[in-house]
Amino acid sequence: AAVTSQSSTPQSQSKQVPLSQGMLRAQGSWSGYWTVAVSSFERLAEYSRLVCCGDQQGASQSWQQLVAAGIPMLLQGKLHAHCDDLVSLAELCRHYARSFDSSDPLSQQAWVQAADTLQAIRDMLHESSTMEWQELHTFLTGVSLRPTPTCPPTESTHTPDAAAAAAAATATATATAFITHSAIRNKAATVATAVQPWRHHTFERCAAPAIHAK
């Protein structure tokens, strides 16, 4: 529905197929990443349960399965694939925007803005990202973010123009995506950075006494 437009030209309609395919690829790669992330944490939770219940044999077997699965590298590969799909989709959106004639500048602007948003999401998802909120705001709106005044003028809060409202809506949607995706990315990193020392610490405290007692 987002691709189809009454004001689109035959040229733009011919580009809707690759654009739709790009959307499906991005959706599929995200679904793949999410599935692996959720299943991995469920397996980690089961390992924790076995340790806390004193089932050392089951815990050891569960841990070996987690290690053998290579979860950190698997999640990283899934994340990179999704980031690549977001970049490709952003370029398709820009290409699609150029297919509209000059009589429909709003459609052109909307697809360019969609491309910029996808690029921003990619930059926030990738583990090498250093993007800050101020940079995100500037990237999406073209306006540098200034500190919020203590007492903003009341007249400006009741009469926002359409462009400012659209920019605010886009920034809000992107911020929501960032919070959700960053939380998933940070949790995924826990598998590689936090689980190993925690596992040894827990094993020494809970398992070692039982083993020595035998």
Secondary structure, 3 states (H helix, E strand, C coil): CCCCCCCCCHHHHCCHHHHHHHHHHHHHHHHHHHHHHHHHHHHHHHHHHHHHCCCHHHHHHHHHHHHHHCHHHHHHHHHHHHHHHHHHHHHHHHHHHCCCCCCCHHHHHHHHHHHHHHHHHHHHHCCCCCCCHHHHHHHHHCCCCCCCCCCCCHHHHHCCCHHHHHHHHHHHHHHHHHHHHHHHHHHHHHHHHCHHHHHHHHHHHHHHHHHHHC
